[in-house]
Amino acid sequence: MDQTKQEEEYGYDLFPERNQGEYKKSVFTKTFFTFQHKCQAMLHFAMETSPYAKLLLGAMKNSGCKVFKERHFSCEDCSGTVSGGFDAASSQIVLCQNNIHQQSHMNRVVTHELIHSFDHCRAHVDWFNNLRHLACSEIRAANLSGDCSFINEVSRLNFGLKEHHQECVRGRALRSILAVRKISREEAEKIVDEVFDSCFNDHAPFGRIPHSKEDAKFAYRDYMNKDRYYANL
């Protein structure tokens, strides 16, 4: 496959500082020190205080995939309104410093992308050739990151009653796939439908759907205490 076409199909056009899947800093980004500094500060705060992020970081460490802020995160300028991405070629999370301006938004993006990173660590995910693998991780990320929490949905003026959370997860997973793969909406919907039930019900490493920050705190507490529980059996 032509290299340029391949990169476009994998979504690298959304991250102009990525060249052929490899990390490169542009002169343009270096001139925007304020964006870079703010992004790094919010990332540090998310890693230190967000129960979502802390649980995922702990789970990855226990799985043999310890995350280092300087190595596995990169604040960059991105195209359009995209907030972040997971670059499987470099095992690196991209945070779109020009589009993330609030700590709550940073917390969600970090959590969303860490779920992809966790999936990359624990399973043999074929990100580039198996769309079902990609769809499964996108479903899990939308379901477990707080993207579809009640507060976030109200802020988007999206209201619903029966199975609204499931529909939000389905819709956000679908949009994520269409953003990084050149396929039809019909094909993307079919793939999401095929894997939705099993991937929606996979709550690792949370053990539950963390619908709120309080849910995430309880999940983090349970995760930290699990070894003590098994030690007493």
Buried (B, 14 or more C-beta within 10 A) or exposed (E): EEEEEEBBBBBBBBBBBBEEBEBEEEEEBEEBEEBBEBBBEBBEBBBEEBBBBBBBBBBBEEEEBEBEEEEBBBBBBBEEEBBBBBBBBBBBBBBBBBBBEEBBBBBBBBBBBBBBBBBBBBEEBEBBEEBEBBBBBBBBBBBBBBBBBEEBBEEEEEEEEEEBBBBBBBBBBBEBBBBBBEBEEEEBBEBBEBBBEEBBEBBEBBEEBBBEBEBBBBBBEBBEEEEEEEEEE
